[in-house]
Amino acid sequence: MSTSSPRLVTLLALLGLAPVAYYILGTGRTIVALSLVSVVIIAASLYLMTADHEGQAT
């Protein structure tokens, strides 16, 4: 069983930005920026899924 918190895993997902940024700098192609957006969307959705919610029970 993993001892790391879900929020820590979410922050580690942002490490995926490093290779994408490196590839953008190396190639200079702007189409690769879509990969950067995808990594940010994935990390944000993980963050929202693991965030504490105070909702009303129905």
N, C-alpha and C positions, 0 to 999 in steps of 0.2 A: 504494500500500500504506500502511496506517495505521501510524503510529509510536507510537501510544498503547498502553499496556499494558492487558491485559484487566481487571486489578484497578482501574485508574483508570476505565475505562468502567463498571465495577460501582459505584464510588463516585458517578460522575456520574448513575447511575440513581436514586440517592437524591434528586437534585434534583427528581424528580417529586413529592416530598412537599410542596414549597412551594405549587404551585397547588391541590393537594387541601386543604391546611390553610387556605389563603386562602378557598376556597369554603366550607369548613365554618364558618369564622368569619363569612362573609357571610350564609349562609343559616340557620345554626343547625340544620340537619337532621342527625340522627344517622345516617341511612341512607348518607350520603356517607362515613362512616367506613369502610365496606366498601372503598371505593376506596383509602383509606389503607392498609388491610391488604393489598390486592392489590399495591400498589407495594412494600411491605416484602417480601412473598413473592417478587416478581420479583427484587428486588435481592439478597435472601439466596440465591436459587437461582443467580444469576449469580456471586455470590461463591464459592459452593461448587463450581461448575463450573470456575472459574479458579484455585482454590486448589491449592497443591502437595500431591500425595498420595504417600505412601510405602507403596505396597501390595505385596503379594506377587504375583509373576507365576505364573500357573497353567499 
